[in-house]
Amino acid sequence: MMDLLGEKLGPILWQFPYMNRQRFRGLGFFIGRLEPWLRKLPKNYQWVVEVLNKGWLSEKLYSILRRHGVGLALIDHPWMPRPDQVFNTGDPVTADFTYIRWLGDRKGIEERTKVWDKTIIDRTAELTEWVRIMHGLQARGIRIYAAANNHFAGFAPDTVNTFRRLWFATEPARRKENTDQAPTNMRFEF
């Protein structure tokens, strides 16, 4: 079924919720359950795992994902550390691509709006941080997928436009070319 999407098929995300100690006794228990499943994944797709336990962001998790060529979703979420902090835990790039998700604070923004047609929260500072991180990933030859959720700033298409503006403002080669084309190894979704 997925093959029908052809070149439009991006990474397939397995999103795990926050796992408290009653659900999972810790990262080791989670990995014990996850790794047998990772061994069975078809190799002709890109797979991504997303976790919401900040204490699990460690080389222990990264090495398991890396061994199986599975990406770790890098997320911008209020429960999770900022990108610089994540990169201080080891190298969270566990495949030849990465998947960045600008998620935001669902509860917080829904207290401010129920309409998703304009930016409610200025996320320029956060996106500037991501631009710097993503320039480093691009320099390593890592393919980048990025997805924006309305809960990040209020209007996902504007989040992507803000990111693109910041990206092109900081990339000298693109400024010189005066082009508005997305980098060839980057794909956006919203």
C-alpha positions as CSV (number, residue, x, y, z in Angstrom):
1,M,0.0,0.0,0.0
2,M,2.8,2.5,1.0
3,D,4.5,1.9,-2.4
4,L,1.6,3.6,-4.1
5,L,3.0,6.9,-2.8
6,G,6.2,6.4,-4.7
7,E,8.7,9.3,-4.3
8,K,6.2,11.2,-2.1
9,L,6.6,8.6,0.6
10,G,8.8,10.0,3.4
11,P,9.8,8.4,6.7
12,I,7.3,6.3,8.5
13,L,7.0,7.6,12.1
14,W,6.4,5.4,15.1
15,Q,5.3,8.0,17.8
16,F,5.5,6.7,21.3
17,P,3.8,8.6,24.1
18,Y,5.5,9.6,27.4
19,M,6.1,6.3,29.2
20,N,5.9,6.5,33.0
21,R,7.3,3.9,35.3
22,Q,4.0,2.0,35.6
23,R,3.9,1.6,31.8
24,F,7.6,0.9,31.2
25,R,10.3,0.3,33.8
26,G,12.8,2.5,31.9
27,L,14.8,2.8,28.8
28,G,16.2,-0.7,29.0
29,F,12.8,-2.3,29.2
30,F,11.6,-0.1,26.2
31,I,14.7,-1.1,24.1
32,G,14.1,-4.8,25.0
33,R,10.6,-4.5,23.5
34,L,11.7,-2.2,20.6
35,E,14.7,-4.0,19.2
36,P,13.0,-7.3,18.2
37,W,10.5,-5.2,16.3
38,L,13.3,-3.1,14.6
39,R,14.9,-6.3,13.4
40,K,11.7,-7.2,11.4
41,L,11.2,-3.8,9.7
42,P,11.5,-3.9,5.9
43,K,14.7,-2.2,4.8
44,N,13.2,-0.6,1.7
45,Y,11.5,2.1,3.9
46,Q,12.7,4.9,6.1
47,W,11.6,4.4,9.7
48,V,11.6,6.9,12.6
49,V,11.0,6.5,16.3
50,E,9.8,9.4,18.4
51,V,10.0,9.2,22.2
52,L,8.7,11.8,24.8
53,N,11.0,10.7,27.6
54,K,13.8,13.1,27.8
55,G,15.9,10.8,30.0
56,W,15.8,8.2,27.2
57,L,17.8,10.5,24.8
58,S,21.1,8.8,25.2
59,E,23.7,6.9,23.2
60,K,22.1,3.7,24.5
61,L,18.9,4.4,22.5
62,Y,20.8,6.0,19.6
63,S,23.1,3.0,19.1
64,I,20.1,0.6,18.9
65,L,18.4,2.8,16.3
66,R,21.7,3.4,14.4
67,R,22.3,-0.4,14.3
68,H,19.0,-0.8,12.5
69,G,19.2,2.3,10.3
70,V,16.2,3.8,12.0
71,G,16.0,7.5,12.6
72,L,15.2,9.3,15.8
73,A,12.7,12.1,15.5
74,L,14.1,15.4,16.8
75,I,11.2,17.3,18.2
76,D,10.4,20.8,19.5
77,H,8.1,20.0,22.3
78,P,7.8,21.7,25.8
79,W,8.5,18.4,27.6
80,M,11.7,17.8,25.7
81,P,15.2,19.4,25.7
82,R,16.2,22.1,23.2
83,P,18.2,20.8,20.2
84,D,21.6,21.9,21.6
85,Q,20.8,19.9,24.7
86,V,19.8,16.8,22.7
87,F,23.1,17.0,20.7
88,N,25.0,17.1,24.1
89,T,23.6,13.6,24.9
90,G,25.5,12.0,22.0
91,D,24.8,12.0,18.3
92,P,21.0,11.7,17.9
93,V,21.3,11.3,14.1
94,T,20.9,7.5,13.8
95,A,20.3,7.1,10.0
96,D,21.3,8.8,6.8
97,F,18.4,11.1,7.3
98,T,16.7,12.9,10.1
99,Y,13.1,13.9,10.8
100,I,12.5,17.1,12.7
101,R,9.0,17.8,14.1
102,W,8.0,21.3,15.3
103,L,5.2,20.2,17.6
104,G,4.7,23.0,20.2
105,D,2.5,23.0,23.2
106,R,-0.9,21.7,22.2
107,K,-2.6,22.5,25.5
108,G,-1.0,25.9,25.8
109,I,-1.9,27.1,22.3
110,E,-5.4,25.7,22.4
111,E,-6.0,27.9,25.4
112,R,-5.2,30.9,23.2
113,T,-6.9,29.9,19.9
114,K,-9.0,27.2,18.2
115,V,-8.5,28.7,14.8
116,W,-5.4,27.7,12.8
117,D,-5.1,30.6,10.3
118,K,-2.4,32.8,11.7
119,T,0.7,32.8,13.9
120,I,-0.1,33.1,17.6
121,I,3.3,32.6,19.1
122,D,6.5,34.1,17.6
123,R,8.9,31.1,17.2
124,T,11.7,33.0,15.4
125,A,14.2,32.3,18.2
126,E,13.4,28.5,18.2
127,L,13.5,28.3,14.4
128,T,16.8,30.2,14.4
129,E,18.2,27.5,16.7
130,W,16.9,24.8,14.3
131,V,18.4,26.6,11.3
132,R,21.9,26.4,12.9
133,I,21.4,22.7,13.8
134,M,20.1,21.9,10.4
135,H,23.0,23.7,8.6
136,G,25.3,21.3,10.6
137,L,23.3,18.3,9.5
138,Q,23.3,19.4,5.9
139,A,27.1,19.8,6.0
140,R,27.3,16.2,7.1
141,G,25.2,15.1,4.1
142,I,22.2,14.2,6.2
143,R,18.9,14.3,4.4
144,I,16.4,16.4,6.4
145,Y,12.7,16.0,6.7
146,A,10.9,18.7,8.6
147,A,7.2,18.8,9.7
148,A,5.4,21.7,11.3
149,N,2.3,21.3,13.4
150,N,-0.3,24.1,13.9
151,H,0.3,23.8,17.7
152,F,3.9,25.0,17.3
153,A,3.1,28.6,16.5
154,G,-0.5,28.7,15.4
155,F,-0.3,28.2,11.6
156,A,2.0,25.5,10.2
157,P,2.4,27.0,6.7
158,D,3.7,30.2,8.2
159,T,6.1,28.2,10.4
160,V,7.6,26.7,7.3
161,N,7.7,30.1,5.6
162,T,9.5,31.6,8.6
163,F,12.0,28.8,8.7
164,R,12.7,29.2,5.0
165,R,13.2,32.9,5.4
166,L,15.7,32.3,8.3
167,W,17.4,29.5,6.3
168,F,18.0,31.6,3.2
169,A,19.1,34.6,5.3
170,T,21.9,32.5,6.9
171,E,23.1,30.4,4.0
172,P,25.6,32.5,2.0
173,A,25.5,30.3,-1.2
174,R,21.8,30.6,-1.5
175,R,21.9,34.4,-0.8
176,K,24.4,34.8,-3.6
177,E,22.3,32.8,-6.0
178,N,19.2,34.9,-5.0
179,T,17.0,31.9,-5.3
180,D,14.0,30.7,-3.3
181,Q,14.4,27.0,-4.0
182,A,14.5,24.6,-1.1
183,P,17.7,22.7,-0.5
184,T,17.6,19.5,-2.5
185,N,18.2,17.4,0.6
186,M,15.4,18.9,2.7
187,R,11.6,18.3,2.6
188,F,8.9,20.1,4.5
189,E,5.5,18.9,5.6
190,F,2.7,20.6,7.4
